Amino acid sequence: MSLYKPKQGKRYRPATEAVRAGQLRGSEQEHSEPIYATSSFVFDNAAQAAARFSYTEEGNVYSRFTNPTVRAFEQRLAALEGAPACVATASGMSALLSICLSGLIAGDHVVASRSIFGASRMLLNQTLARFSIDVSFVDLTDLDQWRSALSPKTRMVFFETPTNPLTEVGDIAAISDIAHAYNADIKVVVDNCFCTPVLQRPLELGADVVMHSATKYIDGQGRCVGGAVVGDEEFVDEQVFSFMRTAGPGMSPFNAWVFLKGLETMALRVNQASDNAQLLAEWLQQQSAVKQVYFPGLSDHPQYQLARQQQSKPGAVLAFEVEGGQDAAWSLIDKTELLSITANLGDTRTTITHPYTTTHARWSDAEKAEVGITPNLVRIAVGLEDPQDVIEDLHLQ
């Protein structure tokens, strides 16, 4: 089991937890968390070393799986998600891999949404197949498909909400209820990357495990790569931690320190970026060169009411289709001067990309068509610039 747990006692409101949770001052009484850049830790004697390795005494052992800076990040994110445990990983994809290889064995079955991140689908559909783990993909918003896909071998259901890039919203409570009613032991795993705990807390809606790409809004400035798994003590604090310790996909102390600083301002950034995205989406709806806008904050979005119920704001990612096919989409992207042409998101800087040839490039044409990833689709992850400047950088006239 993991050596560290969030401190018991008074629980503060999220804004306070974001800047205080997990902090443990050292002998220097530093006000900001230090970076513990060390590979190992010294023991007082042989008996203490034995106790640490056998888990009969709490304490640091080796930075692959116990490091004070990483621990502070884990405790802070766990507090924000309302969970007792968190394991930090080297990337968002290593977080998903850790969840799968901690909770699944050969012969198990996974039900997942078709509308997941491109690399996530490749991992589930191809990598897990090597371990004789079967995966069924369903329409995120069709609850009957979720019910029909479950089988006695199902051990996990997985989805992200909102989705990347079409911002479909999955009903966390309903999908969790369906899975748990079929088998209480099924793990409901939700990728909360787009919303973060600022806008959405899946565990409170019935999910068992939350995963993050800390690279995105947790960092918030495009500096580091990392991930996290959040949930209960039995699965996250024991099984996922044990896998991370043995297999080694842990987070570096430096990256953990960057993410700690990111958590302090995450609410400010996420809320402002979401407000900016709302303004941009409403403007895009009025442009004759735009065929369709996908954004949960627009009243014509199919899951508009659901988004209002389970999210405090729509988020900062939107997508839209332009008239003229891929050539028109590429032309629009290439004409931008302010926006950054990159597939990353969650940055203070607004980014723009062409999902068909970037984030979902490894999918077949049929797979793309199945979930609505078209050649004329453009995705924008809105940042913190003045939204009017972003609007003026999009040459849609």
C-alpha positions as CSV (number, residue, x, y, z in Angstrom):
1,M,0.0,0.0,0.0
2,S,1.0,3.6,-0.4
3,L,3.1,5.2,2.3
4,Y,1.2,8.5,2.4
5,K,-2.4,9.6,2.8
6,P,-4.0,13.0,2.9
7,K,-3.8,14.5,6.4
8,Q,-7.0,14.0,8.4
9,G,-8.7,16.8,10.2
10,K,-10.3,20.0,9.1
11,R,-11.2,20.0,5.4
12,Y,-11.2,23.4,3.6
13,R,-13.0,24.6,0.6
14,P,-11.6,23.9,-2.9
15,A,-9.9,27.3,-3.4
16,T,-8.1,26.8,-0.2
17,E,-7.1,23.2,-0.8
18,A,-5.7,24.3,-4.2
19,V,-3.0,26.3,-2.5
20,R,-2.6,24.6,0.9
21,A,-3.3,20.8,0.6
22,G,-0.3,18.5,0.8
23,Q,2.2,21.1,2.0
24,L,4.6,19.9,4.7
25,R,7.3,22.4,5.6
26,G,10.9,21.2,6.1
27,S,13.5,22.3,8.6
28,E,14.1,25.5,6.7
29,Q,10.4,26.6,7.1
30,E,10.0,27.4,3.4
31,H,6.8,29.0,2.4
32,S,6.7,27.5,-1.1
33,E,7.2,23.7,-1.6
34,P,10.8,22.7,-2.4
35,I,11.8,20.3,-5.1
36,Y,13.3,17.2,-3.6
37,A,15.7,16.4,-6.4
38,T,17.1,13.2,-5.0
39,S,17.0,9.6,-6.2
40,S,17.1,8.0,-2.7
41,F,16.8,8.7,1.0
42,V,19.0,7.9,3.9
43,F,17.9,5.7,6.8
44,D,18.9,6.1,10.5
45,N,19.9,2.5,10.8
46,A,19.4,-0.9,9.2
47,A,16.3,-1.6,11.2
48,Q,14.6,1.5,9.9
49,A,15.6,0.6,6.3
50,A,14.0,-2.8,6.8
51,A,10.8,-1.2,8.2
52,R,10.5,1.2,5.3
53,F,10.9,-1.5,2.7
54,S,8.4,-3.8,4.5
55,Y,5.8,-0.9,4.9
56,T,5.8,-1.3,8.7
57,E,7.1,2.3,9.0
58,E,6.0,5.2,6.8
59,G,8.7,7.2,5.1
60,N,10.7,7.8,2.0
61,V,12.5,5.0,0.3
62,Y,13.3,5.8,-3.4
63,S,12.0,8.5,-5.6
64,R,10.6,6.2,-8.2
65,F,7.7,5.7,-5.8
66,T,8.2,7.9,-2.7
67,N,9.2,11.5,-3.1
68,P,8.0,14.5,-0.9
69,T,7.3,16.8,-3.9
70,V,5.4,14.2,-5.8
71,R,3.5,13.3,-2.6
72,A,2.5,16.9,-2.1
73,F,1.0,17.0,-5.6
74,E,-0.8,13.8,-5.1
75,Q,-2.4,14.9,-1.8
76,R,-3.4,18.3,-3.3
77,L,-5.1,16.8,-6.4
78,A,-6.8,14.1,-4.3
79,A,-8.2,16.8,-2.0
80,L,-9.6,18.8,-5.0
81,E,-11.2,15.6,-6.5
82,G,-12.6,14.7,-3.0
83,A,-10.7,11.4,-2.9
84,P,-8.6,9.7,-0.3
85,A,-5.8,8.6,-2.8
86,C,-3.9,9.7,-5.8
87,V,-0.9,8.3,-7.7
88,A,1.0,10.6,-10.0
89,T,2.4,9.2,-13.2
90,A,4.7,10.3,-16.0
91,S,2.0,11.2,-18.4
92,G,-1.8,11.0,-19.0
93,M,-1.3,7.9,-21.1
94,S,0.8,6.2,-18.4
95,A,-2.1,7.0,-16.0
96,L,-4.5,5.1,-18.2
97,L,-2.0,2.2,-18.7
98,S,-1.5,2.0,-15.0
99,I,-5.3,1.8,-14.4
100,C,-5.7,-0.9,-17.0
101,L,-2.7,-3.1,-15.9
102,S,-3.6,-2.7,-12.3
103,G,-7.2,-3.7,-12.6
104,L,-7.4,-6.1,-15.5
105,I,-6.1,-9.6,-16.3
106,A,-6.3,-11.8,-19.4
107,G,-9.8,-12.6,-20.3
108,D,-11.3,-9.5,-18.8
109,H,-13.6,-7.2,-20.8
110,V,-13.7,-3.3,-21.0
111,V,-16.6,-1.2,-22.3
112,A,-15.4,2.2,-23.5
113,S,-16.8,5.2,-25.3
114,R,-16.0,5.4,-29.0
115,S,-15.4,9.1,-28.5
116,I,-12.2,9.0,-26.6
117,F,-8.8,10.5,-27.2
118,G,-7.0,9.0,-30.1
119,A,-4.1,7.5,-28.2
120,S,-6.5,6.2,-25.5
121,R,-8.4,4.2,-28.2
122,M,-5.2,2.8,-29.6
123,L,-4.1,1.7,-26.1
124,L,-7.4,0.0,-25.4
125,N,-7.9,-1.5,-28.8
126,Q,-4.4,-2.6,-29.7
127,T,-2.1,-2.7,-26.6
128,L,-4.6,-4.5,-24.4
129,A,-5.4,-7.0,-27.1
130,R,-1.8,-8.3,-26.6
131,F,-2.8,-9.3,-23.1
132,S,-6.1,-11.0,-24.2
133,I,-8.2,-8.2,-22.8
134,D,-11.3,-7.5,-24.9
135,V,-12.8,-4.0,-25.5
136,S,-16.2,-3.0,-26.8
137,F,-16.8,0.5,-28.0
138,V,-20.2,2.2,-27.6
139,D,-21.8,5.5,-28.3
140,L,-21.1,7.7,-25.2
141,T,-24.6,9.2,-25.1
142,D,-26.6,6.0,-25.8
143,L,-27.3,4.4,-22.4
144,D,-28.9,1.4,-24.0
145,Q,-25.6,0.6,-25.8
146,W,-23.8,0.7,-22.4
147,R,-26.3,-1.7,-21.0
148,S,-26.1,-4.1,-23.9
149,A,-22.3,-4.1,-24.0
150,L,-21.8,-5.3,-20.4
151,S,-21.0,-8.9,-19.9
152,P,-20.0,-11.2,-17.0
153,K,-16.4,-10.6,-18.0
154,T,-16.7,-6.8,-17.8
155,R,-14.3,-5.3,-15.2
156,M,-14.0,-1.7,-16.3
157,V,-16.0,1.0,-18.2
158,F,-14.1,4.0,-19.5
159,F,-15.0,7.3,-21.0
160,E,-14.1,11.0,-21.1
161,T,-16.5,13.8,-20.8
162,P,-16.6,16.2,-22.5
163,T,-15.0,14.4,-25.4
164,N,-12.1,15.4,-27.6
165,P,-12.7,17.1,-29.9
166,L,-16.5,17.1,-30.4
167,T,-17.3,17.9,-26.7
168,E,-20.0,15.2,-26.3
169,V,-21.1,15.0,-22.7
170,G,-21.5,11.6,-21.0
171,D,-23.9,11.1,-18.2
172,I,-21.5,10.1,-15.4
173,A,-24.2,9.3,-12.9
174,A,-26.3,7.2,-15.3
175,I,-23.4,5.2,-16.8
176,S,-22.1,4.6,-13.2
177,D,-25.5,3.4,-12.1
178,I,-25.8,1.0,-15.1
179,A,-22.3,-0.5,-14.6
180,H,-22.7,-0.9,-10.8
181,A,-26.2,-2.3,-11.0
182,Y,-24.8,-5.0,-13.4
183,N,-21.8,-5.7,-11.2
184,A,-20.8,-3.7,-8.2
185,D,-17.1,-4.6,-8.8
186,I,-16.9,-2.9,-12.2
187,K,-14.6,0.1,-12.1
188,V,-16.1,3.2,-13.7
189,V,-13.2,5.3,-14.9
190,V,-13.6,8.9,-16.1
191,D,-11.0,11.0,-17.9
192,N,-11.6,14.4,-16.3
193,C,-8.9,16.2,-18.3
194,F,-11.2,18.8,-20.0
195,C,-13.1,19.9,-16.9
196,T,-10.7,19.3,-14.0
197,P,-12.2,19.2,-10.5
198,V,-12.8,22.9,-10.9
199,L,-15.8,22.3,-13.2
200,Q,-16.7,18.6,-12.5
201,R,-16.1,16.0,-9.8
202,P,-16.9,12.6,-11.3
203,L,-16.4,10.7,-8.0
204,E,-19.4,12.6,-6.5
205,L,-21.5,11.5,-9.4
206,G,-20.8,7.8,-8.9
207,A,-17.5,7.1,-10.7
208,D,-14.8,5.0,-9.0
209,V,-11.6,6.3,-10.6
210,V,-10.6,9.6,-12.2
211,M,-7.6,10.1,-14.5
212,H,-5.9,13.2,-15.6
213,S,-3.4,14.4,-18.1
214,A,-1.7,16.9,-15.8
215,T,0.0,18.2,-18.9
216,K,-3.1,20.1,-19.7
217,Y,-5.0,22.4,-17.3
218,I,-3.3,21.3,-14.2
219,D,0.0,22.6,-15.5
220,G,-1.8,25.3,-17.5
221,Q,1.3,26.7,-19.2
222,G,2.5,23.9,-21.5
223,R,5.7,23.3,-19.5
224,C,5.6,19.6,-18.4
225,V,4.2,16.2,-19.1
226,G,2.4,14.2,-16.4
227,G,-0.6,12.3,-15.3
228,A,-2.6,11.2,-12.3
229,V,-5.0,8.5,-11.0
230,V,-7.4,9.5,-8.3
231,G,-9.8,7.3,-6.3
232,D,-10.1,5.1,-3.3
233,E,-7.5,3.5,-1.1
234,E,-8.1,-0.1,-2.1
235,F,-7.6,0.3,-5.8
236,V,-5.6,3.5,-6.3
237,D,-3.5,3.5,-3.1
238,E,-2.8,-0.2,-3.2
239,Q,-3.1,-1.7,-6.7
240,V,-2.2,1.3,-8.9
241,F,0.6,2.4,-6.5
242,S,2.0,-1.2,-6.5
243,F,2.0,-1.2,-10.3
244,M,3.6,2.2,-10.4
245,R,6.3,1.2,-8.0
246,T,7.2,-2.0,-9.9
247,A,6.7,-0.9,-13.5
248,G,8.2,2.6,-12.9
249,P,5.9,5.1,-14.8
250,G,6.2,7.6,-12.0
251,M,6.3,11.4,-12.0
252,S,9.5,13.3,-11.7
253,P,9.9,15.7,-8.7
254,F,10.5,18.7,-10.9
255,N,7.3,18.1,-12.9
256,A,5.4,17.5,-9.6
257,W,6.6,20.9,-8.4
258,V,5.4,22.6,-11.6
259,F,2.0,20.9,-11.3
260,L,1.8,22.0,-7.6
261,K,2.2,25.6,-8.7
262,G,-0.4,25.0,-11.5
263,L,-3.0,23.7,-9.1
264,E,-2.7,27.0,-7.1
265,T,-4.1,29.0,-10.1
266,M,-6.1,26.3,-11.9
267,A,-9.5,27.6,-10.8
268,L,-8.8,31.1,-12.0
269,R,-7.5,29.9,-15.3
270,V,-10.1,27.3,-16.1
271,N,-13.0,29.6,-15.2
272,Q,-11.7,32.4,-17.3
273,A,-10.8,30.2,-20.3
274,S,-14.3,28.7,-20.2
275,D,-15.8,32.2,-20.2
276,N,-13.6,33.1,-23.1
277,A,-14.6,30.0,-25.0
278,Q,-18.3,30.8,-24.5
279,L,-17.8,34.2,-26.3
280,L,-15.8,32.6,-29.1
281,A,-18.4,29.8,-29.6
282,E,-21.3,32.3,-29.8
283,W,-19.3,34.3,-32.4
284,L,-18.5,31.3,-34.5
285,Q,-22.2,30.4,-34.6
286,Q,-22.8,33.6,-36.5
287,Q,-20.2,33.1,-39.2
288,S,-21.5,32.0,-42.6
289,A,-18.2,30.0,-43.3
290,V,-18.9,27.8,-40.2
291,K,-21.2,24.8,-40.7
292,Q,-21.5,23.6,-37.1
293,V,-20.1,24.5,-33.7
294,Y,-19.6,21.9,-31.0
295,F,-19.5,23.4,-27.5
296,P,-21.6,22.4,-24.4
297,G,-22.3,26.0,-23.6
298,L,-24.5,26.5,-26.7
299,S,-28.2,25.8,-26.3
300,D,-28.3,23.7,-29.5
301,H,-25.7,21.3,-28.2
302,P,-27.4,17.8,-27.8
303,Q,-26.2,17.5,-24.1
304,Y,-26.6,21.2,-23.2
305,Q,-28.9,20.5,-20.2
306,L,-26.7,17.6,-19.0
307,A,-23.6,19.8,-19.1
308,R,-25.4,22.4,-17.0
309,Q,-26.3,19.7,-14.4
310,Q,-22.9,18.0,-14.0
311,Q,-20.5,20.8,-14.9
312,S,-20.3,24.3,-13.4
313,K,-19.2,25.7,-16.7
314,P,-18.9,24.3,-20.3
315,G,-15.1,24.1,-20.4
316,A,-12.6,25.8,-22.7
317,V,-12.4,23.5,-25.7
318,L,-14.6,23.8,-28.8
319,A,-14.6,22.4,-32.3
320,F,-16.3,23.6,-35.5
321,E,-16.7,22.5,-39.1
322,V,-15.9,25.0,-41.9
323,E,-17.3,25.1,-45.4
324,G,-14.8,23.8,-48.0
325,G,-13.4,20.5,-46.6
326,Q,-9.8,19.9,-45.4
327,D,-8.3,22.6,-47.7
328,A,-10.5,25.2,-46.0
329,A,-9.7,23.9,-42.6
330,W,-5.9,24.0,-43.2
331,S,-6.2,27.4,-44.8
332,L,-7.9,28.8,-41.8
333,I,-5.3,27.3,-39.4
334,D,-2.4,28.5,-41.5
335,K,-3.7,32.1,-41.7
336,T,-3.7,32.5,-37.9
337,E,-0.9,34.6,-36.5
338,L,-1.8,34.7,-32.8
339,L,-3.1,31.2,-32.2
340,S,-0.6,28.4,-31.7
341,I,-0.8,25.5,-34.1
342,T,-0.3,22.7,-31.7
343,A,-2.3,19.7,-30.6
344,N,-1.8,20.5,-26.9
345,L,-4.5,22.1,-24.9
346,G,-5.1,23.6,-21.4
347,D,-2.5,26.3,-22.0
348,T,-2.8,30.0,-21.2
349,R,-2.2,30.4,-24.9
350,T,-5.1,29.5,-27.3
351,T,-4.2,26.6,-29.5
352,I,-5.7,25.4,-32.8
353,T,-5.3,22.0,-34.6
354,H,-6.8,19.8,-37.2
355,P,-7.9,16.6,-35.4
356,Y,-8.3,14.5,-38.6
357,T,-4.6,14.7,-39.3
358,T,-3.2,15.2,-35.8
359,T,-4.8,13.9,-32.7
360,H,-6.8,11.2,-34.5
361,A,-4.3,10.6,-37.4
362,R,-3.7,7.0,-36.5
363,W,-7.4,6.1,-36.7
364,S,-8.8,4.6,-39.8
365,D,-11.1,6.7,-42.0
366,A,-14.0,4.5,-40.9
367,E,-13.2,5.0,-37.2
368,K,-13.0,8.8,-37.7
369,A,-16.3,8.8,-39.6
370,E,-18.0,6.7,-36.9
371,V,-17.4,9.4,-34.3
372,G,-17.7,12.4,-36.5
373,I,-14.1,13.4,-37.0
374,T,-14.3,15.0,-40.4
375,P,-11.7,16.6,-42.7
376,N,-13.2,20.0,-42.3
377,L,-13.2,20.0,-38.5
378,V,-11.1,22.4,-36.5
379,R,-10.5,22.3,-32.7
380,I,-9.6,25.3,-30.6
381,A,-8.6,25.1,-27.0
382,V,-9.2,28.7,-25.7
383,G,-6.6,30.3,-23.5
384,L,-6.4,33.6,-21.5
385,E,-5.9,36.1,-24.3
386,D,-8.5,38.8,-24.8
387,P,-11.2,36.8,-26.7
388,Q,-11.6,39.6,-29.2
389,D,-8.0,39.2,-30.3
390,V,-8.6,35.5,-30.8
391,I,-11.7,36.3,-32.9
392,E,-9.8,38.7,-35.1
393,D,-7.1,36.1,-35.7
394,L,-9.7,33.8,-37.3
395,H,-10.1,34.8,-40.9
396,L,-13.5,33.4,-41.6
397,Q,-14.9,36.2,-43.8
